């Protein structure tokens, strides 16, 4: 085979092919014209293997660079709050990085935009996260509400006298599969893992264990936050009411993205924490490597001269657990964990759901006072009377003191996770509030049909959108699913939640899915026979899941099927429109001056006015000095024919670019 033909087949230059072949073990000479046919297949296979190795090397280098940046950002607690849109150069200034690096990252993501163009929140957040920043949406109302809720709790707690010691509240965080649930299972001496779908905790729970220290029995309350990254919102909420965090890192796997994410939450909440190096019994376990990785992100272990407490454990074999719990109590004792057991109770809602037999159910953590059966309670606009209190084991109790988690029955509607629960003694005011409580309060299905979060919306109507209707069994799961679906959005396709709610699938859900041509999703919910028949009759795509990451994997596939081709745009030149000569239906004949690069026929055209994109089109004819041209360089004036929406005016800037499809990996 001719060497040039083989080079074209491999998409490289002949010179590069001849230079690299000896490295692959093929000695054909630098002046060879032909390659023996018997060697062609071997060369193709070797070149393909070389390309794979180079790709892996580049990927590893990129991961190392990003990981270093992420670690640096976590060390400096760097988070980035963005509004609905931001100009490219402003984004570079905001993250304190060179404009060239930001635009290079955009090009790697297939985004061609000038320094003065606006990016929507989704696109800007993708770029910022790739560069190692934790991005949040700048919603003034949300920020004010969160600050108000925190200041409200702090104000109430500051007025209470702290007369008795309460159990420390501990949250366990870390990467999926690093052994968080197994650790809690070992501490509680119960086999929770076997009862959980896929071995992953599906809902936030709270549990207590007794620890003997200095011949004294002490309680520790554990918040059981789900392990998959999809439950980031629930983990954040867990961090806000905890006293101590345990960061679980597998000795055979080291620090992973979710480890860094959990660490960011811990640091944001200023929580003292202990690193539990788990799976020390496993083959390939390397405790020193984990400590080295911790030191690299400025978390130097105590035995290395730092301040980070590290405890090697094996949750499977029960090794090191006693030492870990002693360390938890030691760290907790440094803080002020006293609380006021007297007076009316104040609690935080950890989880809530609607039970078909028990009605609205909430898991609450008492933070001050004593919560008792028959207490009159308010949670925001929701009222109720405590009908029953149960421990995490299901045992009925008459009261719950500070630091104690309890399952509560008696609310008239489902509260939001994170809401504050108050006990009131003013019967008159309580009855007035109960009378004025909205009849549909907590009816998420009803309320959110017309009030879906704006974070799934996009101003670009050309981007394909996947409509979904989501129903879940508990509020924590619904919130986590919603946040995870938003993270799946990209510049090529979007997910839009047209309706969401708690409880079984209803006829209204089916009608909404049919009207919006949406996928219907049920999480931890069975569909009754009648609804299943209606769904099948209307040919609605319907999925049921018990494991969150299975749901996300399915929707990722659906989203990829919607994505537009991976198109890379290469800017080749710019032109300023001097005059518009003629408009014929979908064509515009105009004249202009080439200001940058070149104009090449044929090519694609982007029309800009005041740095805003007006439309796209094609260059179909090009003239200079009354002669047909294939290309004209900067410094010359040209006449051209533009095929597209006839909106071009004098003064507009035209950008010329070529497009090429990139095969999906």
C-alpha positions as CSV (number, residue, x, y, z in Angstrom):
1,X,0.0,0.0,0.0
2,X,1.1,3.5,-0.7
3,X,2.5,5.3,2.4
4,X,0.5,8.5,1.7
5,X,-2.7,6.5,1.4
6,X,-2.0,4.7,4.7
7,X,-1.2,8.1,6.3
8,X,-4.6,9.5,5.1
9,X,-6.3,6.4,6.5
10,X,-4.7,7.1,9.9
11,X,-5.5,10.8,9.6
12,X,-1.9,11.9,10.0
13,X,0.8,13.4,7.7
14,X,3.1,11.1,5.8
15,X,6.1,12.6,7.5
16,X,4.7,11.9,11.0
17,X,3.8,8.3,10.0
18,X,7.3,7.6,8.8
19,X,8.9,9.2,11.9
20,X,6.7,7.2,14.3
21,X,6.7,3.7,12.7
22,X,10.3,2.8,13.9
23,X,9.0,3.5,17.5
24,X,6.3,0.9,16.9
25,X,8.8,-1.6,15.7
26,X,8.4,-1.2,11.9
27,X,11.6,-0.4,10.1
28,X,10.5,0.7,6.6
29,X,12.9,3.6,6.1
30,X,12.2,7.4,6.1
31,X,12.1,7.5,2.3
32,X,9.8,4.5,1.7
33,X,7.0,5.0,-0.8
34,X,5.1,1.8,-0.2
35,X,4.4,-0.5,2.7
36,X,4.2,-4.2,2.4
37,X,0.6,-5.4,2.3
38,X,1.4,-8.0,4.9
39,X,2.4,-5.3,7.4
40,X,-0.6,-2.9,6.8
41,X,-3.0,-4.7,9.3
42,X,-0.2,-4.9,11.9
43,X,0.6,-1.2,11.5
44,X,-3.1,-0.2,11.8
45,X,-3.5,-2.3,15.0
46,X,-0.3,-0.9,16.5
47,X,-1.2,2.7,15.6
48,X,-4.7,2.2,17.1
49,X,-3.1,0.9,20.3
50,X,-0.7,3.9,20.3
51,X,-3.6,6.3,20.0
52,X,-5.4,4.7,22.9
53,X,-2.3,4.9,25.1
54,X,-1.8,8.5,24.2
55,X,-5.4,9.3,24.9
56,X,-5.2,7.6,28.3
57,X,-2.0,9.5,29.0
58,X,-3.6,12.8,28.1
59,X,-6.6,12.0,30.2
60,X,-4.5,11.1,33.2
61,X,-2.5,14.3,32.8
62,X,-5.8,16.3,32.6
63,X,-7.2,14.5,35.7
64,X,-4.0,15.1,37.7
65,X,-4.2,18.8,36.7
66,X,-7.9,19.2,37.6
67,X,-7.5,17.2,40.8
68,X,-4.7,19.5,41.9
69,X,-6.8,22.5,41.1
70,X,-9.8,21.0,42.9
71,X,-7.7,20.3,46.0
72,X,-6.3,23.9,45.9
73,X,-9.9,25.2,45.7
74,X,-11.1,23.1,48.6
75,X,-8.1,24.2,50.6
76,X,-9.1,27.8,50.0
77,X,-12.8,27.0,50.3
78,X,-13.4,28.3,46.7
79,X,-17.0,28.2,45.6
80,X,-18.4,30.1,42.7
81,X,-21.9,31.6,42.7
82,X,-23.2,32.4,39.2
83,X,-26.3,34.1,37.9
84,X,-28.5,33.0,35.0
85,X,-25.9,34.4,32.5
86,X,-22.3,35.6,32.5
87,X,-20.0,37.1,29.8
88,X,-16.9,34.9,29.0
89,X,-14.3,37.5,30.0
90,X,-16.2,38.2,33.3
91,X,-16.1,34.4,34.0
92,X,-12.4,34.4,33.6
93,X,-12.0,37.3,35.9
94,X,-14.4,35.8,38.5
95,X,-12.4,32.6,38.7
96,X,-9.0,34.4,38.4
97,X,-7.8,32.4,35.5
98,X,-6.3,33.5,32.1
99,X,-8.9,34.1,29.5
100,X,-7.0,31.8,27.1
101,X,-7.4,28.9,29.6
102,X,-11.1,29.4,30.0
103,X,-11.7,29.7,26.2
104,X,-9.5,26.6,25.7
105,X,-11.7,24.6,28.2
106,X,-14.8,25.9,26.3
107,X,-13.3,24.6,23.0
108,X,-12.6,21.2,24.5
109,X,-16.3,21.1,25.4
110,X,-17.3,22.0,21.8
111,X,-18.4,25.6,22.8
112,X,-17.3,28.3,20.3
113,X,-17.8,31.7,21.8
114,X,-15.9,35.1,21.8
115,X,-14.7,36.8,24.9
116,X,-17.7,39.2,24.9
117,X,-20.4,36.5,24.4
118,X,-22.8,35.5,27.1
119,X,-23.0,32.0,28.6
120,X,-26.0,30.6,30.3
121,X,-25.7,29.2,33.8
122,X,-25.6,25.5,32.7
123,X,-22.7,26.1,30.2
124,X,-20.8,28.4,32.5
125,X,-21.1,25.9,35.4
126,X,-19.8,23.1,33.2
127,X,-16.7,25.1,32.4
128,X,-16.1,26.3,35.9
129,X,-16.5,22.8,37.4
130,X,-14.1,21.4,34.8
131,X,-11.6,24.0,36.1
132,X,-12.1,22.8,39.7
133,X,-14.7,25.1,41.1
134,X,-17.8,24.2,43.1
135,X,-20.6,26.1,41.4
136,X,-23.9,27.3,43.0
137,X,-26.7,29.2,41.4
138,X,-27.0,32.8,42.6
139,X,-30.6,33.0,43.7
140,X,-31.1,36.0,46.0
141,X,-34.3,34.7,47.4
142,X,-32.8,31.3,48.2
143,X,-29.8,32.8,49.9
144,X,-32.0,35.1,52.0
145,X,-34.2,32.1,53.0
146,X,-31.2,30.0,54.0
147,X,-29.6,32.8,56.0
148,X,-32.9,33.6,57.6
149,X,-33.4,29.9,58.6
150,X,-29.9,29.7,60.1
151,X,-30.1,33.0,61.9
152,X,-33.5,32.0,63.2
153,X,-32.1,28.8,64.7
154,X,-29.1,30.5,66.1
155,X,-31.2,33.3,67.7
156,X,-33.5,30.8,69.4
157,X,-30.7,28.6,70.6
158,X,-28.7,31.5,72.0
159,X,-31.7,32.4,74.3
160,X,-31.8,28.9,75.8
161,X,-29.8,28.1,78.9
162,X,-27.5,25.1,78.5
163,X,-28.0,23.0,81.5
164,X,-27.4,19.4,80.5
165,X,-25.0,17.5,78.3
166,X,-26.5,16.1,75.1
167,X,-25.2,13.3,72.8
168,X,-23.0,14.5,69.9
169,X,-24.6,14.3,66.5
170,X,-22.3,12.6,63.9
171,X,-22.6,12.6,60.1
172,X,-20.7,10.0,58.1
173,X,-19.6,11.1,54.6
174,X,-17.3,9.9,51.8
175,X,-17.2,8.3,48.4
176,X,-19.6,5.6,47.3
177,X,-18.6,2.1,48.1
178,X,-16.0,3.2,50.6
179,X,-18.0,1.6,53.4
180,X,-20.1,4.2,55.1
181,X,-23.2,2.0,55.5
182,X,-21.0,-0.9,56.5
183,X,-19.5,1.3,59.2
184,X,-22.9,2.3,60.6
185,X,-24.0,-1.3,60.3
186,X,-21.0,-2.4,62.4
187,X,-21.6,0.3,65.0
188,X,-25.3,-0.5,65.4
189,X,-24.7,-4.2,65.3
190,X,-27.5,-4.6,62.8
191,X,-27.5,-5.7,59.2
192,X,-28.9,-2.7,57.4
193,X,-27.0,-3.3,54.2
194,X,-28.9,-6.5,53.4
195,X,-32.1,-4.6,53.5
196,X,-31.1,-1.8,51.3
197,X,-31.5,-1.8,47.5
198,X,-28.1,-2.2,45.9
199,X,-26.4,-1.9,49.3
200,X,-26.9,1.9,49.1
201,X,-28.8,3.7,51.8
202,X,-31.8,5.3,50.1
203,X,-33.1,7.7,52.8
204,X,-31.7,9.8,55.5
205,X,-32.2,8.2,58.9
206,X,-30.9,8.9,62.4
207,X,-29.6,6.2,64.8
208,X,-28.1,6.1,68.3
209,X,-25.4,3.9,69.8
210,X,-24.1,3.5,73.4
211,X,-20.4,3.8,74.0
212,X,-18.6,3.0,77.2
213,X,-15.9,5.5,78.2
214,X,-14.3,5.8,81.6
215,X,-16.8,3.3,83.1
216,X,-19.6,5.7,81.9
217,X,-22.2,4.9,79.2
218,X,-22.6,7.7,76.7
219,X,-24.9,8.1,73.6
220,X,-23.8,9.1,70.1
221,X,-26.4,10.0,67.5
222,X,-25.5,9.2,63.9
223,X,-27.1,10.8,60.9
224,X,-27.2,8.2,58.1
225,X,-26.7,10.1,54.9
226,X,-26.9,8.2,51.6
227,X,-23.7,7.3,49.9
228,X,-24.2,8.0,46.2
229,X,-23.2,11.4,44.9
230,X,-26.8,11.9,43.8
231,X,-27.7,12.6,47.4
232,X,-25.4,15.7,47.7
233,X,-28.4,17.9,48.7
234,X,-29.3,15.5,51.5
235,X,-25.6,15.2,52.7
236,X,-25.4,19.0,52.8
237,X,-28.6,19.2,54.9
238,X,-27.1,16.5,57.2
239,X,-23.9,18.6,57.6
240,X,-25.9,21.6,58.8
241,X,-27.2,19.9,62.0
242,X,-24.2,17.8,62.9
243,X,-21.5,18.3,65.5
244,X,-18.8,16.0,64.2
245,X,-18.1,14.4,60.8
246,X,-16.5,11.1,60.0
247,X,-14.9,11.2,56.5
248,X,-14.6,7.6,55.2
249,X,-11.8,6.8,52.8
250,X,-11.1,3.3,51.5
251,X,-7.5,2.2,52.1
252,X,-7.4,0.4,48.7
253,X,-8.9,3.3,46.7
254,X,-7.8,6.6,48.2
255,X,-9.3,10.0,47.8
256,X,-12.0,10.2,45.1
257,X,-14.2,13.0,43.7
258,X,-17.0,12.4,46.2
259,X,-14.4,12.5,49.0
260,X,-13.4,16.0,48.0
261,X,-17.1,16.9,47.6
262,X,-17.9,15.7,51.1
263,X,-14.9,17.5,52.4
264,X,-16.1,20.7,50.8
265,X,-19.4,20.4,52.7
266,X,-17.6,19.6,56.0
267,X,-15.4,22.7,55.6
268,X,-18.3,24.9,54.6
269,X,-20.1,24.0,57.7
270,X,-16.9,24.4,59.9
271,X,-17.4,20.8,61.3
272,X,-14.6,19.2,63.2
273,X,-13.9,15.8,61.5
274,X,-12.1,12.5,61.8
275,X,-10.8,10.6,58.8
276,X,-11.7,6.9,59.0
277,X,-9.3,4.9,56.8
278,X,-11.5,1.9,56.0
279,X,-10.9,-1.5,54.4
280,X,-7.5,-2.0,55.9
281,X,-8.1,-5.7,55.8
282,X,-8.4,-5.7,52.0
283,X,-5.7,-6.7,49.5
284,X,-4.0,-3.6,48.1
285,X,-4.8,-1.5,51.2
286,X,-2.2,1.2,51.7
287,X,-2.8,3.5,54.7
288,X,0.4,5.5,54.1
289,X,-0.8,6.3,50.5
290,X,-4.1,7.7,51.9
291,X,-2.2,9.8,54.4
292,X,0.0,11.1,51.6
293,X,-3.0,12.1,49.5
294,X,-4.5,13.8,52.5
295,X,-1.3,15.8,53.1
296,X,-1.4,16.8,49.4
297,X,-4.7,18.7,50.0
298,X,-3.3,20.3,53.2
299,X,-4.9,17.7,55.6
300,X,-1.6,16.5,57.3
301,X,-2.3,13.5,59.6
302,X,-1.5,13.9,63.3
303,X,1.3,11.2,63.2
304,X,2.9,13.2,60.4
305,X,3.0,16.4,62.5
306,X,-0.4,17.8,61.4
307,X,-3.8,18.2,62.9
308,X,-6.0,15.7,61.0
309,X,-7.1,12.8,63.1
310,X,-6.8,9.5,61.1
311,X,-8.1,6.2,62.5
312,X,-7.5,3.0,60.5
313,X,-10.5,0.7,60.6
314,X,-12.1,-2.4,59.1
315,X,-15.9,-2.0,59.2
316,X,-16.2,-5.6,57.9
317,X,-14.1,-7.1,60.7
318,X,-15.0,-4.6,63.4
319,X,-11.3,-3.5,63.8
320,X,-10.6,0.0,65.1
321,X,-14.3,0.9,65.8
322,X,-13.8,1.4,69.5
323,X,-10.9,3.8,68.9
324,X,-12.9,5.6,66.3
325,X,-15.9,6.1,68.7
326,X,-13.5,7.3,71.5
327,X,-12.1,9.9,69.1
328,X,-15.6,11.0,68.2
329,X,-16.3,11.6,71.9
330,X,-12.9,13.3,72.4
331,X,-13.6,15.7,69.5
332,X,-17.2,16.3,70.6
333,X,-16.0,17.1,74.2
334,X,-13.9,19.9,72.9
335,X,-17.1,21.6,71.7
336,X,-19.9,23.0,73.8
337,X,-22.6,20.3,73.5
338,X,-24.7,21.3,76.4
339,X,-28.4,21.9,75.8
340,X,-31.6,23.0,77.7
341,X,-33.9,20.0,78.4
342,X,-36.5,22.2,80.0
343,X,-39.1,24.3,78.2
344,X,-40.8,23.8,74.9
345,X,-38.9,21.7,72.3
346,X,-37.1,22.9,69.2
347,X,-36.3,20.3,66.6
348,X,-35.1,20.1,63.0
349,X,-36.9,17.9,60.4
350,X,-34.4,15.4,59.0
351,X,-36.7,13.5,56.7
352,X,-40.4,13.4,55.8
353,X,-42.8,11.3,53.8
354,X,-46.4,10.4,53.4
355,X,-47.4,6.9,54.6
356,X,-50.6,5.4,53.4
357,X,-51.4,4.0,56.9
358,X,-49.8,6.6,59.2
359,X,-50.3,9.8,57.1
360,X,-47.6,12.5,57.2
361,X,-44.5,11.2,59.0
362,X,-41.4,13.2,59.9
363,X,-38.0,12.1,61.4
364,X,-36.9,15.0,63.7
365,X,-33.8,15.7,65.7
366,X,-34.5,17.5,69.0
367,X,-32.0,20.3,69.6
368,X,-33.5,22.0,72.7
369,X,-36.2,21.3,75.2
370,X,-38.1,18.0,75.5
371,X,-40.5,16.9,72.8
372,X,-43.5,15.0,74.3
373,X,-46.5,13.1,73.1
374,X,-49.6,15.4,72.9
375,X,-47.5,18.5,72.4
376,X,-49.0,21.1,70.0
377,X,-46.4,21.6,67.2
378,X,-45.9,23.9,64.2
379,X,-43.5,23.5,61.3
380,X,-43.7,26.6,59.2
381,X,-47.3,26.9,58.2
382,X,-48.0,23.3,59.1
383,X,-49.6,22.4,62.4
384,X,-50.2,19.2,64.3
385,X,-50.3,17.4,67.6
386,X,-47.8,14.7,68.5
387,X,-49.8,11.5,68.4
388,X,-46.8,9.2,68.7
389,X,-43.0,9.2,69.0
390,X,-40.8,6.3,68.0
391,X,-37.1,5.5,68.2
392,X,-35.2,4.4,65.1
393,X,-35.8,0.8,66.2
394,X,-39.6,1.4,66.1
395,X,-40.0,1.4,69.9
396,X,-42.6,3.9,71.2
397,X,-41.4,6.6,73.6
398,X,-43.2,9.3,75.6
399,X,-40.5,12.0,75.1
400,X,-37.3,12.9,73.2
401,X,-34.6,15.0,74.7
402,X,-31.8,17.1,73.0
403,X,-29.7,15.1,70.6
404,X,-32.3,12.4,70.2
405,X,-33.8,11.5,66.8
406,X,-37.5,10.5,66.8
407,X,-40.1,9.4,64.2
408,X,-43.1,11.7,64.7
409,X,-46.7,11.2,63.8
410,X,-49.4,13.8,64.0
411,X,-48.6,16.6,61.5
412,X,-51.4,17.6,59.1
413,X,-49.1,17.8,56.0
414,X,-45.6,16.7,54.9
415,X,-43.0,19.3,56.0
416,X,-39.8,20.2,54.1
417,X,-36.5,18.6,55.2
418,X,-34.5,21.1,57.2
419,X,-37.6,23.0,58.5
420,X,-37.7,23.9,62.2
421,X,-40.3,22.4,64.5
422,X,-41.6,24.4,67.4
423,X,-43.7,23.4,70.4
424,X,-46.4,26.0,71.3
425,X,-48.3,26.4,74.5
426,X,-50.6,29.2,73.1
427,X,-53.7,27.2,72.3
428,X,-55.5,30.2,70.9
429,X,-52.8,31.1,68.5
430,X,-52.3,27.5,67.5
431,X,-56.0,27.1,66.6
432,X,-55.8,30.3,64.6
433,X,-52.8,29.0,62.6
434,X,-54.4,25.6,62.1
435,X,-57.5,27.2,60.7
436,X,-55.6,29.4,58.3
437,X,-53.3,26.6,57.1
438,X,-53.6,26.2,53.3
439,X,-55.6,23.1,52.4
440,X,-53.0,22.0,49.8
441,X,-50.0,22.7,52.0
442,X,-47.4,19.9,51.5
443,X,-49.3,18.7,48.4
444,X,-46.2,18.7,46.3
445,X,-47.8,17.2,43.3
446,X,-50.4,20.0,43.1
447,X,-48.1,22.9,43.9
448,X,-45.1,22.0,41.7
449,X,-47.1,21.3,38.5
450,X,-47.0,25.1,37.9
451,X,-43.9,25.9,40.0
452,X,-41.1,23.8,38.7
453,X,-37.6,24.9,39.5
454,X,-36.2,27.3,36.9
455,X,-32.8,25.6,37.0
456,X,-33.9,23.1,34.3
457,X,-35.0,25.9,32.0
458,X,-32.9,27.2,29.2
459,X,-33.2,30.3,27.1
460,X,-31.9,28.5,24.0
461,X,-35.0,27.0,22.4
462,X,-32.9,25.1,19.8
463,X,-31.5,22.7,22.5
464,X,-33.3,19.4,22.6
465,X,-35.3,18.9,25.8
466,X,-36.3,15.7,27.6
467,X,-39.5,16.2,29.6
468,X,-39.9,14.1,32.8
469,X,-42.6,13.6,35.4
470,X,-41.0,12.4,38.7
471,X,-42.8,10.8,41.6
472,X,-41.0,9.5,44.8
473,X,-41.9,8.1,48.2
474,X,-40.1,10.6,50.4
475,X,-39.1,14.3,50.0
476,X,-35.4,13.7,50.5
477,X,-35.2,11.4,47.6
478,X,-37.3,13.8,45.4
479,X,-35.0,16.7,46.2
480,X,-31.9,14.6,45.5
481,X,-33.3,13.3,42.2
482,X,-34.1,16.8,41.1
483,X,-30.7,18.1,41.9
484,X,-29.0,15.2,40.1
485,X,-31.1,15.6,37.0
486,X,-30.1,19.2,36.8
487,X,-26.4,18.1,36.9
488,X,-27.1,15.9,33.8
489,X,-27.9,19.0,31.7
490,X,-25.3,20.0,29.2
491,X,-24.9,22.4,26.2
492,X,-26.4,19.8,23.8
493,X,-29.5,18.5,25.6
494,X,-31.6,19.3,28.7
495,X,-33.9,17.6,31.2
496,X,-37.0,19.6,32.1
497,X,-39.1,18.4,35.1
498,X,-42.6,19.2,34.1
499,X,-44.1,17.8,37.3
500,X,-42.9,16.3,40.5
501,X,-44.5,15.0,43.7
502,X,-44.7,12.5,46.5
503,X,-46.9,9.4,46.6
504,X,-48.4,6.9,44.1
505,X,-48.8,7.7,40.4
506,X,-52.2,9.2,39.7
507,X,-54.3,9.8,36.6
508,X,-53.2,13.4,36.6
509,X,-49.6,12.3,36.4
510,X,-50.4,10.1,33.4
511,X,-52.2,13.0,31.7
512,X,-49.4,15.4,32.3
513,X,-46.8,12.9,30.9
514,X,-49.0,12.3,27.8
515,X,-49.6,16.1,27.2
516,X,-45.9,17.0,27.6
517,X,-44.6,13.8,25.8
518,X,-42.7,13.2,29.0
519,X,-41.0,10.1,30.6
520,X,-42.8,9.0,33.7
521,X,-40.5,8.0,36.6
522,X,-41.5,6.3,39.9
523,X,-38.9,6.0,42.6
524,X,-39.4,3.5,45.4
525,X,-43.1,3.4,44.3
526,X,-45.2,0.6,42.9
527,X,-47.7,1.4,40.2
528,X,-51.2,0.0,40.7
529,X,-52.7,-2.2,38.0
530,X,-55.1,0.5,36.7
531,X,-52.4,3.1,36.2
532,X,-50.1,0.6,34.6
533,X,-52.8,-0.2,32.0
534,X,-53.4,3.5,31.4
535,X,-49.7,4.1,30.9
536,X,-49.4,1.2,28.5
537,X,-52.6,2.3,26.6
538,X,-51.2,5.8,26.1
539,X,-47.8,4.5,25.1
540,X,-46.0,6.6,27.7
541,X,-42.4,5.7,28.5
542,X,-42.4,4.5,32.2
543,X,-39.6,3.5,34.4
544,X,-39.6,2.3,38.0
545,X,-36.4,2.4,40.1
546,X,-35.3,1.6,43.7
547,X,-31.7,2.7,43.2
548,X,-30.9,6.3,42.3
549,X,-27.9,5.7,40.2
550,X,-29.8,3.3,38.0
551,X,-32.3,6.0,37.4
552,X,-29.6,8.4,36.4
553,X,-27.9,5.9,34.1
554,X,-31.2,5.4,32.3
555,X,-31.8,9.1,31.8
556,X,-28.2,9.7,30.7
557,X,-28.9,7.2,27.9
558,X,-32.2,9.0,27.0
559,X,-30.4,12.4,27.1
560,X,-27.5,11.1,24.8
561,X,-30.1,10.0,22.3
562,X,-31.4,13.6,22.1
563,X,-28.0,15.2,21.9
564,X,-27.1,17.0,18.7
565,X,-24.0,15.8,16.9
566,X,-20.7,16.7,18.5
567,X,-19.8,19.6,16.4
568,X,-16.4,21.5,16.6
569,X,-16.5,25.0,15.2
570,X,-13.3,26.6,14.0
571,X,-13.3,30.4,13.6
572,X,-11.5,31.4,10.3
573,X,-12.3,35.1,10.0
574,X,-14.5,38.2,10.7
575,X,-16.2,40.8,8.5
576,X,-17.9,44.1,9.2
577,X,-21.0,44.8,7.2
578,X,-20.7,48.1,5.3
579,X,-23.9,47.9,3.2
580,X,-26.9,45.6,2.4
581,X,-27.6,45.7,-1.3
582,X,-30.5,43.3,-1.8
583,X,-32.8,40.9,0.2
584,X,-34.4,38.0,-1.7
585,X,-36.6,35.7,0.5
586,X,-34.0,33.8,2.6
587,X,-31.0,35.4,1.0
588,X,-29.1,38.7,1.6
589,X,-26.6,40.2,-0.8
590,X,-24.2,42.5,1.1
591,X,-20.8,44.2,1.1
592,X,-18.2,44.4,3.9
593,X,-14.6,44.7,4.9
594,X,-12.7,41.6,6.1
595,X,-11.2,42.6,9.5
596,X,-9.6,39.4,10.8
597,X,-8.4,36.1,9.2
598,X,-10.1,35.3,6.0
599,X,-13.5,34.7,4.3
600,X,-13.7,31.3,2.6
601,X,-16.5,30.1,0.3
602,X,-18.3,28.0,1.3
603,X,-18.5,28.2,5.1
604,X,-20.8,28.8,8.0
605,X,-21.7,32.4,9.3
606,X,-22.6,33.7,12.7
607,X,-24.3,37.2,12.7
608,X,-23.6,39.4,15.8
609,X,-25.0,42.8,16.7
610,X,-23.7,44.6,19.8
611,X,-22.0,41.3,20.8
612,X,-25.3,39.4,20.8
613,X,-25.9,36.5,18.4
614,X,-28.7,37.4,15.9
615,X,-28.8,34.4,13.7
616,X,-26.7,31.7,11.8
617,X,-26.5,31.0,8.1
618,X,-24.2,30.1,5.2
619,X,-21.9,31.9,2.8
620,X,-22.9,30.7,-0.7
621,X,-21.2,33.2,-3.0
622,X,-18.1,35.4,-2.7
623,X,-16.7,38.2,-4.9
624,X,-13.8,40.7,-4.8
625,X,-13.1,43.3,-7.5
626,X,-16.1,41.8,-9.5
627,X,-14.4,38.4,-9.7
628,X,-15.6,35.1,-8.1
629,X,-13.3,34.1,-5.2
630,X,-12.9,31.1,-3.0
631,X,-11.2,33.1,-0.3
632,X,-10.3,36.7,0.6
633,X,-7.9,37.7,3.4
634,X,-8.1,40.5,5.9
635,X,-7.7,44.1,4.6
636,X,-9.9,43.6,1.6
637,X,-13.5,44.4,0.8
638,X,-15.9,41.8,-0.6
639,X,-19.4,41.2,-1.8
640,X,-21.2,38.1,-0.7
641,X,-24.4,36.2,-0.6
642,X,-25.7,35.1,2.8
643,X,-28.3,32.2,3.0
644,X,-30.4,32.5,6.1
645,X,-32.8,34.7,8.0
646,X,-32.7,38.2,6.3
647,X,-32.0,40.3,9.3
648,X,-28.5,41.6,8.6
649,X,-27.9,45.4,8.8
650,X,-25.0,47.7,8.2
651,X,-22.6,47.7,11.2
652,X,-23.2,44.0,12.0
653,X,-20.2,41.7,12.5
654,X,-20.1,38.4,10.7
655,X,-18.0,35.6,12.0
656,X,-17.0,32.8,9.5
657,X,-16.3,29.3,10.7
658,X,-16.1,25.7,9.6
659,X,-17.8,22.8,11.3
660,X,-16.7,19.2,11.7
661,X,-18.3,16.3,13.5
662,X,-16.5,14.5,16.3
663,X,-17.3,10.9,16.8
664,X,-18.8,10.2,20.3
665,X,-16.7,8.1,22.6
